[in-house]
Amino acid sequence: MPHVELDSLNWGPDWTEVPVELFRDRVGTALHGDSWVVDGNYSKVRDIVWSRADTVVWLDFPLWLILWRLVRRTFQRTLTREELWGGNRERFREQFFSRSSLLLWALQTYRRRRRGYPQLLAKPEYAHLRQVRLQSPRETATWLDRLTPTASTSDSG
């Protein structure tokens, strides 16, 4: 199944967001097929993604775990100078000591998102969605293992 990373469609060079209409066009084009997996959840394209999706998987992990993983991933990316979308690279100063920090964003939005997702998912326009709420990495691994066909199943024919 194609993997669609919303960040790659949203960010241009120098961490500039593309215009909303271009972002929406890119997402619509990326979701042209019958099956895909979208990574991310931007409110400005949620109507496009969720209306075409059959399942929403919500990784509802504890804040301490989200922050730990974010710090570890960001630190690694700044050290290796890993290139991300649009040629962008995370910079230590911006990620740890600025108002545009992902860490600050995670802290500021965590509670609101935890309260908001159940309300969003309860809306009639999303009644068609199968909802999967996973609250730990172990629960996530178990769920993923159940999705993966076993060798004996896939080898039969």
N, CA, C and O atoms as a GROMACS GRO file, in nm:
protein
  628
    1MET      N    1   0.084  -0.118   0.000
    1MET     CA    2   0.000   0.000   0.000
    1MET      C    3   0.088   0.125   0.000
    1MET      O    4   0.187   0.129   0.073
    2PRO      N    5   0.056   0.224  -0.079
    2PRO     CA    6   0.135   0.347  -0.077
    2PRO      C    7   0.128   0.416   0.059
    2PRO      O    8   0.023   0.419   0.124
    3HIS      N    9   0.240   0.471   0.101
    3HIS     CA   10   0.251   0.546   0.226
    3HIS      C   11   0.254   0.695   0.190
    3HIS      O   12   0.341   0.738   0.115
    4VAL      N   13   0.161   0.772   0.244
    4VAL     CA   14   0.152   0.915   0.217
    4VAL      C   15   0.188   0.988   0.345
    4VAL      O   16   0.118   0.979   0.446
    5GLU      N   17   0.298   1.060   0.340
    5GLU     CA   18   0.345   1.135   0.457
    5GLU      C   19   0.301   1.280   0.440
    5GLU      O   20   0.353   1.351   0.354
    6LEU      N   21   0.206   1.324   0.521
    6LEU     CA   22   0.150   1.457   0.504
    6LEU      C   23   0.255   1.567   0.523
    6LEU      O   24   0.248   1.670   0.456
    7ASP      N   25   0.352   1.546   0.612
    7ASP     CA   26   0.457   1.647   0.629
    7ASP      C   27   0.529   1.675   0.498
    7ASP      O   28   0.563   1.789   0.468
    8SER      N   29   0.554   1.570   0.421
    8SER     CA   30   0.627   1.588   0.295
    8SER      C   31   0.547   1.670   0.193
    8SER      O   32   0.604   1.733   0.104
    9LEU      N   33   0.415   1.668   0.206
    9LEU     CA   34   0.329   1.743   0.116
    9LEU      C   35   0.305   1.886   0.165
    9LEU      O   36   0.267   1.973   0.086
   10ASN      N   37   0.327   1.910   0.293
   10ASN     CA   38   0.299   2.040   0.354
   10ASN      C   39   0.418   2.134   0.360
   10ASN      O   40   0.401   2.256   0.354
   11TRP      N   41   0.539   2.079   0.372
   11TRP     CA   42   0.656   2.164   0.396
   11TRP      C   43   0.738   2.185   0.270
   11TRP      O   44   0.773   2.091   0.199
   12GLY      N   45   0.770   2.312   0.244
   12GLY     CA   46   0.858   2.351   0.136
   12GLY      C   47   0.996   2.383   0.192
   12GLY      O   48   1.022   2.363   0.310
   13PRO      N   49   1.086   2.433   0.106
   13PRO     CA   50   1.221   2.470   0.152
   13PRO      C   51   1.216   2.574   0.264
   13PRO      O   52   1.123   2.654   0.273
   14ASP      N   53   1.317   2.570   0.349
   14ASP     CA   54   1.329   2.662   0.463
   14ASP      C   55   1.209   2.656   0.557
   14ASP      O   56   1.170   2.758   0.615
   15TRP      N   57   1.151   2.539   0.571
   15TRP     CA   58   1.040   2.516   0.662
   15TRP      C   59   0.922   2.610   0.636
   15TRP      O   60   0.855   2.654   0.730
   16THR      N   61   0.899   2.640   0.510
   16THR     CA   62   0.782   2.720   0.477
   16THR      C   63   0.668   2.627   0.439
   16THR      O   64   0.686   2.532   0.363
   17GLU      N   65   0.552   2.656   0.493
   17GLU     CA   66   0.435   2.575   0.459
   17GLU      C   67   0.387   2.616   0.320
   17GLU      O   68   0.384   2.735   0.287
   18VAL      N   69   0.351   2.518   0.240
   18VAL     CA   70   0.297   2.550   0.109
   18VAL      C   71   0.158   2.611   0.128
   18VAL      O   72   0.095   2.588   0.232
   19PRO      N   73   0.109   2.687   0.032
   19PRO     CA   74  -0.027   2.742   0.044
   19PRO      C   75  -0.129   2.630   0.065
   19PRO      O   76  -0.113   2.519   0.014
   20VAL      N   77  -0.232   2.660   0.140
   20VAL     CA   78  -0.332   2.560   0.178
   20VAL      C   79  -0.392   2.491   0.056
   20VAL      O   80  -0.408   2.369   0.057
   21GLU      N   81  -0.426   2.566  -0.047
   21GLU     CA   82  -0.487   2.503  -0.166
   21GLU      C   83  -0.391   2.407  -0.234
   21GLU      O   84  -0.434   2.301  -0.282
   22LEU      N   85  -0.263   2.440  -0.240
   22LEU     CA   86  -0.164   2.348  -0.297
   22LEU      C   87  -0.152   2.223  -0.211
   22LEU      O   88  -0.146   2.112  -0.264
   23PHE      N   89  -0.150   2.240  -0.079
   23PHE     CA   90  -0.145   2.126   0.012
   23PHE      C   91  -0.266   2.035  -0.010
   23PHE      O   92  -0.251   1.914  -0.021
   24ARG      N   93  -0.384   2.094  -0.017
   24ARG     CA   94  -0.506   2.016  -0.038
   24ARG      C   95  -0.502   1.944  -0.173
   24ARG      O   96  -0.544   1.829  -0.183
   25ASP      N   97  -0.452   2.011  -0.277
   25ASP     CA   98  -0.439   1.947  -0.409
   25ASP      C   99  -0.342   1.830  -0.403
   25ASP      O  100  -0.370   1.723  -0.458
   26ARG      N  101  -0.229   1.850  -0.336
   26ARG     CA  102  -0.130   1.743  -0.324
   26ARG      C  103  -0.188   1.622  -0.252
   26ARG      O  104  -0.166   1.508  -0.294
   27VAL      N  105  -0.262   1.648  -0.144
   27VAL     CA  106  -0.322   1.537  -0.069
   27VAL      C  107  -0.425   1.465  -0.154
   27VAL      O  108  -0.426   1.342  -0.159
   28GLY      N  109  -0.510   1.539  -0.221
   28GLY     CA  110  -0.610   1.477  -0.309
   28GLY      C  111  -0.546   1.389  -0.415
   28GLY      O  112  -0.595   1.280  -0.443
   29THR      N  113  -0.438   1.436  -0.474
   29THR     CA  114  -0.366   1.358  -0.575
   29THR      C  115  -0.303   1.234  -0.514
   29THR      O  116  -0.308   1.126  -0.574
   30ALA      N  117  -0.245   1.248  -0.398
   30ALA     CA  118  -0.178   1.134  -0.332
   30ALA      C  119  -0.276   1.024  -0.293
   30ALA      O  120  -0.239   0.908  -0.283
   31LEU      N  121  -0.402   1.062  -0.272
   31LEU     CA  122  -0.503   0.963  -0.229
   31LEU      C  123  -0.589   0.915  -0.346
   31LEU      O  124  -0.704   0.875  -0.325
   32HIS      N  125  -0.536   0.918  -0.466
   32HIS     CA  126  -0.614   0.881  -0.583
   32HIS      C  127  -0.645   0.732  -0.592
   32HIS      O  128  -0.744   0.694  -0.655
   33GLY      N  129  -0.565   0.647  -0.532
   33GLY     CA  130  -0.585   0.503  -0.545
   33GLY      C  131  -0.689   0.449  -0.449
   33GLY      O  132  -0.748   0.522  -0.370
   34ASP      N  133  -0.710   0.318  -0.459
   34ASP     CA  134  -0.808   0.251  -0.373
   34ASP      C  135  -0.757   0.226  -0.232
   34ASP      O  136  -0.836   0.215  -0.138
   35SER      N  137  -0.625   0.217  -0.217
   35SER     CA  138  -0.571   0.188  -0.084
   35SER      C  139  -0.443   0.269  -0.062
   35SER      O  140  -0.365   0.289  -0.155
   36TRP      N  141  -0.424   0.313   0.058
   36TRP     CA  142  -0.309   0.393   0.099
   36TRP      C  143  -0.308   0.401   0.250
   36TRP      O  144  -0.406   0.369   0.316
   37VAL      N  145  -0.196   0.444   0.304
   37VAL     CA  146  -0.183   0.471   0.447
   37VAL      C  147  -0.132   0.613   0.460
   37VAL      O  148  -0.029   0.648   0.401
   38VAL      N  149  -0.202   0.695   0.536
   38VAL     CA  150  -0.162   0.834   0.556
   38VAL      C  151  -0.098   0.846   0.693
   38VAL      O  152  -0.150   0.796   0.793
   39ASP      N  153   0.016   0.914   0.695
   39ASP     CA  154   0.091   0.940   0.818
   39ASP      C  155   0.076   1.088   0.848
   39ASP      O  156   0.128   1.173   0.775
   40GLY      N  157   0.004   1.120   0.956
   40GLY     CA  158  -0.016   1.259   0.995
   40GLY      C  159  -0.164   1.291   1.001
   40GLY      O  160  -0.248   1.214   0.955
   41ASN      N  161  -0.194   1.407   1.059
   41ASN     CA  162  -0.333   1.448   1.072
   41ASN      C  163  -0.340   1.600   1.081
   41ASN      O  164  -0.343   1.656   1.190
   42TYR      N  165  -0.343   1.663   0.968
   42TYR     CA  166  -0.356   1.808   0.960
   42TYR      C  167  -0.504   1.844   0.949
   42TYR      O  168  -0.575   1.788   0.865
   43SER      N  169  -0.550   1.936   1.032
   43SER     CA  170  -0.692   1.973   1.027
   43SER      C  171  -0.730   2.032   0.892
   43SER      O  172  -0.845   2.017   0.850
   44LYS      N  173  -0.638   2.098   0.825
   44LYS     CA  174  -0.671   2.163   0.697
   44LYS      C  175  -0.693   2.064   0.582
   44LYS      O  176  -0.738   2.105   0.475
   45VAL      N  177  -0.661   1.935   0.602
   45VAL     CA  178  -0.691   1.834   0.500
   45VAL      C  179  -0.767   1.714   0.559
   45VAL      O  180  -0.789   1.614   0.491
   46ARG      N  181  -0.806   1.726   0.685
   46ARG     CA  182  -0.874   1.614   0.750
   46ARG      C  183  -0.999   1.573   0.675
   46ARG      O  184  -1.027   1.454   0.662
   47ASP      N  185  -1.075   1.669   0.625
   47ASP     CA  186  -1.198   1.635   0.552
   47ASP      C  187  -1.168   1.549   0.430
   47ASP      O  188  -1.244   1.458   0.398
   48ILE      N  189  -1.058   1.576   0.362
   48ILE     CA  190  -1.020   1.498   0.244
   48ILE      C  191  -0.979   1.356   0.286
   48ILE      O  192  -1.028   1.257   0.231
   49VAL      N  193  -0.890   1.348   0.383
   49VAL     CA  194  -0.835   1.219   0.424
   49VAL      C  195  -0.942   1.132   0.489
   49VAL      O  196  -0.963   1.018   0.449
   50TRP      N  197  -1.009   1.185   0.589
   50TRP     CA  198  -1.104   1.104   0.664
   50TRP      C  199  -1.227   1.066   0.581
   50TRP      O  200  -1.285   0.960   0.604
   51SER      N  201  -1.267   1.149   0.487
   51SER     CA  202  -1.383   1.113   0.406
   51SER      C  203  -1.351   0.996   0.312
   51SER      O  204  -1.441   0.921   0.274
   52ARG      N  205  -1.224   0.978   0.276
   52ARG     CA  206  -1.183   0.870   0.186
   52ARG      C  207  -1.129   0.748   0.261
   52ARG      O  208  -1.112   0.641   0.202
   53ALA      N  209  -1.103   0.764   0.390
   53ALA     CA  210  -1.045   0.655   0.469
   53ALA      C  211  -1.153   0.558   0.514
   53ALA      O  212  -1.272   0.591   0.516
   54ASP      N  213  -1.111   0.438   0.550
   54ASP     CA  214  -1.204   0.343   0.613
   54ASP      C  215  -1.166   0.320   0.760
   54ASP      O  216  -1.248   0.269   0.837
   55THR      N  217  -1.043   0.355   0.797
   55THR     CA  218  -0.995   0.332   0.932
   55THR      C  219  -0.908   0.450   0.976
   55THR      O  220  -0.829   0.504   0.899
   56VAL      N  221  -0.925   0.489   1.102
   56VAL     CA  222  -0.837   0.589   1.163
   56VAL      C  223  -0.770   0.522   1.282
   56VAL      O  224  -0.836   0.467   1.370
   57VAL      N  225  -0.638   0.527   1.284
   57VAL     CA  226  -0.560   0.472   1.394
   57VAL      C  227  -0.506   0.589   1.474
   57VAL      O  228  -0.430   0.671   1.422
   58TRP      N  229  -0.544   0.596   1.599
   58TRP     CA  230  -0.501   0.704   1.688
   58TRP      C  231  -0.399   0.647   1.786
   58TRP      O  232  -0.433   0.565   1.872
   59LEU      N  233  -0.275   0.692   1.774
   59LEU     CA  234  -0.171   0.654   1.870
   59LEU      C  235  -0.182   0.750   1.987
   59LEU      O  236  -0.127   0.860   1.984
   60ASP      N  237  -0.253   0.708   2.089
   60ASP     CA  238  -0.283   0.790   2.206
   60ASP      C  239  -0.187   0.754   2.319
   60ASP      O  240  -0.228   0.701   2.423
   61PHE      N  241  -0.060   0.782   2.297
   61PHE     CA  242   0.043   0.745   2.394
   61PHE      C  243   0.053   0.850   2.504
   61PHE      O  244   0.010   0.964   2.485
   62PRO      N  245   0.109   0.812   2.619
   62PRO     CA  246   0.128   0.909   2.728
   62PRO      C  247   0.223   1.022   2.686
   62PRO      O  248   0.312   1.003   2.603
   63LEU      N  249   0.200   1.139   2.744
   63LEU     CA  250   0.282   1.256   2.710
   63LEU      C  251   0.430   1.231   2.734
   63LEU      O  252   0.513   1.272   2.653
   64TRP      N  253   0.466   1.165   2.843
   64TRP     CA  254   0.608   1.142   2.872
   64TRP      C  255   0.674   1.061   2.760
   64TRP      O  256   0.790   1.086   2.726
   65LEU      N  257   0.601   0.964   2.704
   65LEU     CA  258   0.657   0.881   2.598
   65LEU      C  259   0.670   0.961   2.467
   65LEU      O  260   0.771   0.949   2.397
   66ILE      N  261   0.570   1.041   2.436
   66ILE     CA  262   0.575   1.124   2.317
   66ILE      C  263   0.695   1.218   2.325
   66ILE      O  264   0.771   1.232   2.229
   67LEU      N  265   0.712   1.283   2.440
   67LEU     CA  266   0.824   1.376   2.456
   67LEU      C  267   0.958   1.305   2.449
   67LEU      O  268   1.051   1.354   2.385
   68TRP      N  269   0.969   1.190   2.513
   68TRP     CA  270   1.094   1.116   2.510
   68TRP      C  271   1.131   1.079   2.366
   68TRP      O  272   1.244   1.098   2.323
   69ARG      N  273   1.034   1.026   2.292
   69ARG     CA  274   1.061   0.986   2.153
   69ARG      C  275   1.092   1.107   2.065
   69ARG      O  276   1.178   1.100   1.977
   70LEU      N  277   1.024   1.216   2.090
   70LEU     CA  278   1.047   1.338   2.012
   70LEU      C  279   1.188   1.394   2.039
   70LEU      O  280   1.257   1.434   1.946
   71VAL      N  281   1.228   1.396   2.165
   71VAL     CA  282   1.362   1.443   2.200
   71VAL      C  283   1.468   1.353   2.136
   71VAL      O  284   1.563   1.401   2.075
   72ARG      N  285   1.450   1.224   2.150
   72ARG     CA  286   1.548   1.128   2.096
   72ARG      C  287   1.558   1.140   1.944
   72ARG      O  288   1.668   1.145   1.888
   73ARG      N  289   1.444   1.143   1.877
   73ARG     CA  290   1.443   1.152   1.731
   73ARG      C  291   1.502   1.284   1.683
   73ARG      O  292   1.582   1.287   1.589
   74THR      N  293   1.464   1.393   1.747
   74THR     CA  294   1.513   1.525   1.707
   74THR      C  295   1.663   1.537   1.732
   74THR      O  296   1.735   1.590   1.648
   75PHE      N  297   1.709   1.489   1.845
   75PHE     CA  298   1.852   1.494   1.876
   75PHE      C  299   1.930   1.416   1.771
   75PHE      O  300   2.034   1.462   1.722
   76GLN      N  301   1.881   1.298   1.736
   76GLN     CA  302   1.948   1.216   1.634
   76GLN      C  303   1.950   1.287   1.500
   76GLN      O  304   2.053   1.289   1.432
   77ARG      N  305   1.838   1.344   1.460
   77ARG     CA  306   1.831   1.412   1.331
   77ARG      C  307   1.923   1.535   1.326
   77ARG      O  308   1.983   1.562   1.222
   78THR      N  309   1.935   1.607   1.436
   78THR     CA  310   2.023   1.723   1.435
   78THR      C  311   2.170   1.680   1.428
   78THR      O  312   2.251   1.746   1.362
   79LEU      N  313   2.204   1.570   1.494
   79LEU     CA  314   2.342   1.522   1.489
   79LEU      C  315   2.380   1.469   1.351
   79LEU      O  316   2.490   1.496   1.302
   80THR      N  317   2.289   1.395   1.289
   80THR     CA  318   2.320   1.335   1.159
   80THR      C  319   2.290   1.429   1.042
   80THR      O  320   2.326   1.401   0.928
   81ARG      N  321   2.224   1.541   1.073
   81ARG     CA  322   2.184   1.638   0.969
   81ARG      C  323   2.097   1.570   0.863
   81ARG      O  324   2.107   1.599   0.743
   82GLU      N  325   2.011   1.482   0.910
   82GLU     CA  326   1.920   1.409   0.821
   82GLU      C  327   1.834   1.506   0.742
   82GLU      O  328   1.773   1.598   0.798
   83GLU      N  329   1.828   1.485   0.611
   83GLU     CA  330   1.745   1.569   0.527
   83GLU      C  331   1.601   1.520   0.534
   83GLU      O  332   1.572   1.401   0.518
   84LEU      N  333   1.511   1.615   0.558
   84LEU     CA  334   1.369   1.584   0.564
   84LEU      C  335   1.302   1.641   0.439
   84LEU      O  336   1.367   1.652   0.335
   85TRP      N  337   1.179   1.675   0.447
   85TRP     CA  338   1.099   1.721   0.334
   85TRP      C  339   1.147   1.856   0.285
   85TRP      O  340   1.182   1.944   0.364
   86GLY      N  341   1.147   1.872   0.154
   86GLY     CA  342   1.184   1.999   0.093
   86GLY      C  343   1.328   2.039   0.118
   86GLY      O  344   1.362   2.157   0.110
   87GLY      N  345   1.413   1.941   0.148
   87GLY     CA  346   1.553   1.972   0.176
   87GLY      C  347   1.578   2.026   0.315
   87GLY      O  348   1.689   2.070   0.346
   88ASN      N  349   1.477   2.024   0.399
   88ASN     CA  350   1.489   2.079   0.534
   88ASN      C  351   1.564   1.985   0.628
   88ASN      O  352   1.564   1.864   0.610
   89ARG      N  353   1.627   2.046   0.726
   89ARG     CA  354   1.694   1.972   0.832
   89ARG      C  355   1.654   2.034   0.965
   89ARG      O  356   1.638   2.156   0.976
   90GLU      N  357   1.638   1.950   1.065
   90GLU     CA  358   1.609   2.003   1.198
   90GLU      C  359   1.737   2.063   1.254
   90GLU      O  360   1.846   2.010   1.235
   91ARG      N  361   1.721   2.175   1.322
   91ARG     CA  362   1.835   2.242   1.385
   91ARG      C  363   1.814   2.242   1.535
   91ARG      O  364   1.704   2.269   1.584
   92PHE      N  365   1.920   2.213   1.606
   92PHE     CA  366   1.914   2.199   1.752
   92PHE      C  367   1.849   2.322   1.818
   92PHE      O  368   1.758   2.308   1.900
   93ARG      N  369   1.895   2.438   1.782
   93ARG     CA  370   1.846   2.560   1.847
   93ARG      C  371   1.695   2.579   1.827
   93ARG      O  372   1.623   2.609   1.921
   94GLU      N  373   1.649   2.559   1.703
   94GLU     CA  374   1.506   2.577   1.676
   94GLU      C  375   1.421   2.472   1.746
   94GLU      O  376   1.310   2.502   1.791
   95GLN      N  377   1.471   2.352   1.755
   95GLN     CA  378   1.391   2.244   1.812
   95GLN      C  379   1.388   2.245   1.965
   95GLN      O  380   1.293   2.196   2.026
   96PHE      N  381   1.492   2.299   2.024
   96PHE     CA  382   1.497   2.295   2.170
   96PHE      C  383   1.486   2.432   2.237
   96PHE      O  384   1.457   2.439   2.357
   97PHE      N  385   1.508   2.539   2.163
   97PHE     CA  386   1.512   2.671   2.227
   97PHE      C  387   1.437   2.779   2.150
   97PHE      O  388   1.477   2.895   2.153
   98SER      N  389   1.330   2.744   2.082
   98SER     CA  390   1.254   2.846   2.009
   98SER      C  391   1.104   2.821   2.026
   98SER      O  392   1.061   2.716   2.072
   99ARG      N  393   1.029   2.921   1.987
   99ARG     CA  394   0.883   2.909   1.995
   99ARG      C  395   0.825   2.817   1.888
   99ARG      O  396   0.710   2.776   1.898
  100SER      N  397   0.906   2.784   1.787
  100SER     CA  398   0.858   2.692   1.683
  100SER      C  399   0.901   2.548   1.712
  100SER      O  400   0.894   2.462   1.623
  101SER      N  401   0.944   2.521   1.833
  101SER     CA  402   0.990   2.389   1.875
  101SER      C  403   0.876   2.287   1.870
  101SER      O  404   0.764   2.315   1.912
  102LEU      N  405   0.907   2.169   1.818
  102LEU     CA  406   0.809   2.060   1.820
  102LEU      C  407   0.780   2.016   1.964
  102LEU      O  408   0.668   1.975   1.995
  103LEU      N  409   0.878   2.025   2.048
  103LEU     CA  410   0.857   1.989   2.189
  103LEU      C  411   0.755   2.082   2.254
  103LEU      O  412   0.664   2.037   2.324
  104LEU      N  413   0.770   2.210   2.229
  104LEU     CA  414   0.675   2.307   2.283
  104LEU      C  415   0.536   2.282   2.225
  104LEU      O  416   0.436   2.288   2.296
  105TRP      N  417   0.531   2.255   2.094
  105TRP     CA  418   0.402   2.226   2.030
  105TRP      C  419   0.336   2.103   2.093
  105TRP      O  420   0.216   2.105   2.120
  106ALA      N  421   0.412   1.999   2.118
  106ALA     CA  422   0.357   1.878   2.179
  106ALA      C  423   0.302   1.908   2.318
  106ALA      O  424   0.194   1.862   2.354
  107LEU      N  425   0.376   1.983   2.395
  107LEU     CA  426   0.330   2.020   2.529
  107LEU      C  427   0.204   2.105   2.525
  107LEU      O  428   0.113   2.084   2.606
  108GLN      N  429   0.197   2.198   2.433
  108GLN     CA  430   0.084   2.290   2.425
  108GLN      C  431  -0.042   2.226   2.368
  108GLN      O  432  -0.152   2.272   2.398
  109THR      N  433  -0.029   2.122   2.288
  109THR     CA  434  -0.147   2.067   2.220
  109THR      C  435  -0.192   1.931   2.272
  109THR      O  436  -0.299   1.884   2.233
  110TYR      N  437  -0.116   1.868   2.357
  110TYR     CA  438  -0.144   1.731   2.399
  110TYR      C  439  -0.285   1.716   2.459
  110TYR      O  440  -0.364   1.634   2.412
  111ARG      N  441  -0.316   1.794   2.560
  111ARG     CA  442  -0.447   1.780   2.627
  111ARG      C  443  -0.563   1.812   2.533
  111ARG      O  444  -0.664   1.742   2.530
  112ARG      N  445  -0.546   1.918   2.456
  112ARG     CA  446  -0.653   1.958   2.363
  112ARG      C  447  -0.680   1.848   2.261
  112ARG      O  448  -0.796   1.819   2.231
  113ARG      N  449  -0.576   1.788   2.208
  113ARG     CA  450  -0.593   1.682   2.109
  113ARG      C  451  -0.657   1.558   2.173
  113ARG      O  452  -0.742   1.493   2.112
  114ARG      N  453  -0.615   1.525   2.293
  114ARG     CA  454  -0.675   1.408   2.361
  114ARG      C  455  -0.824   1.426   2.384
  114ARG      O  456  -0.901   1.331   2.372
  115ARG      N  457  -0.865   1.548   2.416
  115ARG     CA  458  -1.008   1.576   2.434
  115ARG      C  459  -1.079   1.586   2.300
  115ARG      O  460  -1.194   1.544   2.287
  116GLY      N  461  -1.011   1.639   2.200
  116GLY     CA  462  -1.075   1.669   2.072
  116GLY      C  463  -1.099   1.551   1.981
  116GLY      O  464  -1.200   1.547   1.911
  117TYR      N  465  -1.008   1.454   1.980
  117TYR     CA  466  -1.025   1.342   1.887
  117TYR      C  467  -1.152   1.262   1.910
  117TYR      O  468  -1.221   1.230   1.813
  118PRO      N  469  -1.187   1.228   2.033
  118PRO     CA  470  -1.314   1.156   2.050
  118PRO      C  471  -1.434   1.235   1.999
  118PRO      O  472  -1.528   1.178   1.943
  119GLN      N  473  -1.431   1.367   2.018
  119GLN     CA  474  -1.540   1.451   1.968
  119GLN      C  475  -1.542   1.454   1.815
  119GLN      O  476  -1.649   1.445   1.755
  120LEU      N  477  -1.427   1.465   1.754
  120LEU     CA  478  -1.420   1.462   1.608
  120LEU      C  479  -1.470   1.329   1.553
  120LEU      O  480  -1.550   1.325   1.459
  121LEU      N  481  -1.422   1.222   1.611
  121LEU     CA  482  -1.458   1.090   1.561
  121LEU      C  483  -1.605   1.056   1.583
  121LEU      O  484  -1.657   0.964   1.519
  122ALA      N  485  -1.671   1.128   1.671
  122ALA     CA  486  -1.813   1.105   1.697
  122ALA      C  487  -1.903   1.179   1.599
  122ALA      O  488  -2.025   1.159   1.600
  123LYS      N  489  -1.847   1.264   1.515
  123LYS     CA  490  -1.928   1.340   1.420
  123LYS      C  491  -1.990   1.246   1.316
  123LYS      O  492  -1.928   1.148   1.275
  124PRO      N  493  -2.113   1.277   1.274
  124PRO     CA  494  -2.183   1.190   1.178
  124PRO      C  495  -2.107   1.168   1.047
  124PRO      O  496  -2.114   1.060   0.989
  125GLU      N  497  -2.034   1.270   1.000
  125GLU     CA  498  -1.963   1.254   0.873
  125GLU      C  499  -1.848   1.154   0.881
  125GLU      O  500  -1.792   1.114   0.779
  126TYR      N  501  -1.812   1.114   1.004
  126TYR     CA  502  -1.705   1.016   1.021
  126TYR      C  503  -1.757   0.883   1.076
  126TYR      O  504  -1.678   0.800   1.122
  127ALA      N  505  -1.887   0.863   1.070
  127ALA     CA  506  -1.947   0.740   1.122
  127ALA      C  507  -1.899   0.616   1.045
  127ALA      O  508  -1.902   0.506   1.099
  128HIS      N  509  -1.855   0.633   0.922
  128HIS     CA  510  -1.809   0.521   0.840
  128HIS      C  511  -1.672   0.469   0.884
  128HIS      O  512  -1.632   0.360   0.843
  129LEU      N  513  -1.600   0.544   0.965
  129LEU     CA  514  -1.463   0.508   1.001
  129LEU      C  515  -1.456   0.401   1.109
  129LEU      O  516  -1.526   0.408   1.210
  130ARG      N  517  -1.373   0.305   1.085
  130ARG     CA  518  -1.336   0.210   1.191
  130ARG      C  519  -1.232   0.284   1.275
  130ARG      O  520  -1.135   0.337   1.221
  131GLN      N  521  -1.253   0.288   1.404
  131GLN     CA  522  -1.164   0.362   1.493
  131GLN      C  523  -1.079   0.266   1.575
  131GLN      O  524  -1.130   0.174   1.639
  132VAL      N  525  -0.948   0.288   1.570
  132VAL     CA  526  -0.854   0.207   1.647
  132VAL      C  527  -0.774   0.303   1.734
  132VAL      O  528  -0.696   0.384   1.683
  133ARG      N  529  -0.793   0.293   1.865
  133ARG     CA  530  -0.720   0.379   1.959
  133ARG      C  531  -0.619   0.292   2.033
  133ARG      O  532  -0.656   0.201   2.107
  134LEU      N  533  -0.492   0.321   2.011
  134LEU     CA  534  -0.384   0.243   2.070
  134LEU      C  535  -0.312   0.330   2.173
  134LEU      O  536  -0.269   0.441   2.142
  135GLN      N  537  -0.300   0.278   2.296
  135GLN     CA  538  -0.250   0.362   2.404
  135GLN      C  539  -0.111   0.325   2.455
  135GLN      O  540  -0.065   0.381   2.555
  136SER      N  541  -0.045   0.233   2.388
  136SER     CA  542   0.091   0.199   2.428
  136SER      C  543   0.163   0.135   2.310
  136SER      O  544   0.098   0.083   2.219
  137PRO      N  545   0.295   0.139   2.311
  137PRO     CA  546   0.369   0.070   2.205
  137PRO      C  547   0.341  -0.080   2.202
  137PRO      O  548   0.334  -0.139   2.095
  138ARG      N  549   0.324  -0.142   2.318
  138ARG     CA  550   0.293  -0.286   2.322
  138ARG      C  551   0.158  -0.315   2.256
  138ARG      O  552   0.145  -0.408   2.178
  139GLU      N  553   0.060  -0.234   2.289
  139GLU     CA  554  -0.073  -0.250   2.229
  139GLU      C  555  -0.065  -0.230   2.077
  139GLU      O  556  -0.132  -0.300   2.002
  140THR      N  557   0.015  -0.135   2.034
  140THR     CA  558   0.034  -0.108   1.892
  140THR      C  559   0.100  -0.227   1.822
  140THR      O  560   0.057  -0.268   1.715
  141ALA      N  561   0.204  -0.281   1.883
  141ALA     CA  562   0.274  -0.396   1.825
  141ALA      C  563   0.181  -0.516   1.812
  141ALA      O  564   0.182  -0.586   1.710
  142THR      N  565   0.100  -0.539   1.913
  142THR     CA  566   0.004  -0.650   1.909
  142THR      C  567  -0.096  -0.630   1.796
  142THR      O  568  -0.126  -0.724   1.722
  143TRP      N  569  -0.147  -0.509   1.782
  143TRP     CA  570  -0.243  -0.480   1.676
  143TRP      C  571  -0.179  -0.499   1.539
  143TRP      O  572  -0.239  -0.558   1.449
  144LEU      N  573  -0.057  -0.449   1.523
  144LEU     CA  574   0.013  -0.465   1.394
  144LEU      C  575   0.042  -0.612   1.363
  144LEU      O  576   0.030  -0.654   1.248
  145ASP      N  577   0.078  -0.689   1.465
  145ASP     CA  578   0.104  -0.831   1.444
  145ASP      C  579  -0.021  -0.902   1.391
  145ASP      O  580  -0.012  -0.993   1.309
  146ARG      N  581  -0.137  -0.860   1.439
  146ARG     CA  582  -0.261  -0.921   1.393
  146ARG      C  583  -0.293  -0.884   1.248
  146ARG      O  584  -0.365  -0.957   1.180
  147LEU      N  585  -0.239  -0.772   1.200
  147LEU     CA  586  -0.261  -0.730   1.062
  147LEU      C  587  -0.171  -0.803   0.964
  147LEU      O  588  -0.206  -0.822   0.848
  148THR      N  589  -0.054  -0.843   1.012
  148THR     CA  590   0.046  -0.904   0.926
  148THR      C  591   0.012  -1.049   0.900
  148THR      O  592  -0.002  -1.128   0.994
  149PRO      N  593  -0.002  -1.086   0.773
  149PRO     CA  594  -0.031  -1.227   0.743
  149PRO      C  595   0.087  -1.315   0.784
  149PRO      O  596   0.203  -1.277   0.767
  150THR      N  597   0.057  -1.430   0.836
  150THR     CA  598   0.162  -1.524   0.875
  150THR      C  599   0.216  -1.591   0.751
  150THR      O  600   0.152  -1.591   0.646
  151ALA      N  601   0.334  -1.648   0.763
  151ALA     CA  602   0.398  -1.715   0.649
  151ALA      C  603   0.310  -1.828   0.598
  151ALA      O  604   0.299  -1.849   0.477
  152SER      N  605   0.246  -1.902   0.688
  152SER     CA  606   0.164  -2.014   0.645
  152SER      C  607   0.042  -1.968   0.567
  152SER      O  608  -0.002  -2.036   0.474
  153THR      N  609  -0.014  -1.852   0.604
  153THR     CA  610  -0.129  -1.799   0.533
  153THR      C  611  -0.089  -1.750   0.396
  153THR      O  612  -0.157  -1.778   0.297
  154SER      N  613   0.023  -1.674   0.389
  154SER     CA  614   0.061  -1.616   0.262
  154SER      C  615   0.124  -1.718   0.167
  154SER      O  616   0.125  -1.694   0.046
  155ASP      N  617   0.174  -1.830   0.218
  155ASP     CA  618   0.235  -1.931   0.132
  155ASP      C  619   0.134  -2.029   0.074
  155ASP      O  620   0.166  -2.103  -0.019
  156SER      N  621   0.013  -2.031   0.127
  156SER     CA  622  -0.084  -2.126   0.077
  156SER      C  623  -0.135  -2.081  -0.059
  156SER      O  624  -0.140  -1.961  -0.087
  157GLY      N  625  -0.171  -2.173  -0.141
  157GLY     CA  626  -0.220  -2.128  -0.270
  157GLY      C  627  -0.255  -2.236  -0.356
  157GLY      O  628  -0.298  -2.213  -0.469
   0.00000   0.00000   0.00000
